[in-house]
């Protein structure tokens, strides 16, 4: 009997093991999904490098006078951020803690050089209009911040995704600022898009309104600061709105008879 | 019974904000009338436009901020801002200039910082500087005094010029500003600056008709009007005398030094006093109780600094007149000046904390 039962039992055990493994796997995949979701939310909204961390303000404010420039810099930053996150994460076990910052900077500088050379070769117009802000991506705190805070402690896949989401969050803010400033300043969107995408892209140019004279403030740096402040205020207002909606009044009001000496 | 112990000041005169604002508005009347007499209806139309915009903007922002609307809307501070901005604008500037300027002044420079009493900068000057930086072409098209203009600039003509850019007979702003000889007229300050950069002496450039017989045609009377209104305000104790006196003194000393060093390339002291926005700035802008310094010594220092800055901007800067920039720079430094000019507390020794 026992002999007959034993394999059955073992089979059951195996089954149970398999099930446990399966549940474990599904739990792990669910956890991983949740983690990726969290990474996306953090990068795009809760911890947006442009709106919340306020990192990389220098290029953010300097080059967003047109949508094309903003998109060019956003894409360059996105690419550098993903590549540097992957590299930093891949070599994280062999990097001595004491000299990690110079190593991160070297890695980032290498990728920025690549991006700069690529843009110089293929999108020369945008390369010229971005000017010094393209090489300055090396010192963009958003990139070294992600390398230090996330990529140096997490596996490659997650780091790459984190870089993608943070870069997207940064690019979206750049684009928004670019749209606001270009519409207010020149009344157009995607003016000079052919510099970035090639000749076909000149059809992208939209004339929103005809302005007799440019609204210089929107194009000059103060306009960037004001628009940025309004965007941050808008984000805070949305957050407050969501928070106010979520609050459920669970406190029960307990009425007590107060006994005063006056009464 | 306990004594209620309050901090100083103990002597109140119970003047409410609307009363003070109304008094200041009345005090601008002589200057505004002089402006109307010499330059026509333009500034009055701009003041009206700016006031309407100010009320609308303030109403919108106050209702968004859920503030008591009637109380804050009618305290007169927004209207005063609009009035000052309307006075500063070139008379024939297009209508959207005053609308955009007032919107910026009220919404961004005043309400976004927390409303009356919380704005670090004078809202009217912020609006003016924003316009000057953003629309340099429209903001420098100054209209010459009526006596020099060949086109009849009556009310209707001015109105159509402001709203459409042309008079009824189809003259553009550029044509209105052009003399019979085909030369575009500018303000005296502007003309002087251009002439000196061209190598002419002051005496040679003063022969230009925009200078009139005394210092600067029209402008001198506008400035005299604002001086009169300012003296009225000082006599009513609505503003402190320290700021305007030190400002005018500082401008006087600076221009005197400049004039005695090289009389050929620097204008006289009285020209600096009675042209541009000197008197308006001295009595109505710098004395803003919110954005200026609060201690008496501090006010004195702010006035001195503003006078020096105005002189430097007028003589060596890129703009012909620098009152607005000087005021903003002084507003910026007012908290620091206040920090170091705190008056001695009664009963404490000098240097005692």
HADDOCK unambig.tbl for C-alpha pairs under 7 A between the chains (distance, minus, plus):
assign (segid A and resid 215 and name CA) (segid B and resid 134 and name CA) 5.39 0.50 0.50
assign (segid A and resid 215 and name CA) (segid B and resid 135 and name CA) 6.61 0.50 0.50
assign (segid A and resid 216 and name CA) (segid B and resid 133 and name CA) 6.93 0.50 0.50
assign (segid A and resid 216 and name CA) (segid B and resid 134 and name CA) 4.19 0.50 0.50
assign (segid A and resid 216 and name CA) (segid B and resid 135 and name CA) 6.73 0.50 0.50
assign (segid A and resid 217 and name CA) (segid B and resid 130 and name CA) 6.97 0.50 0.50
assign (segid A and resid 217 and name CA) (segid B and resid 133 and name CA) 6.70 0.50 0.50
assign (segid A and resid 217 and name CA) (segid B and resid 134 and name CA) 4.86 0.50 0.50
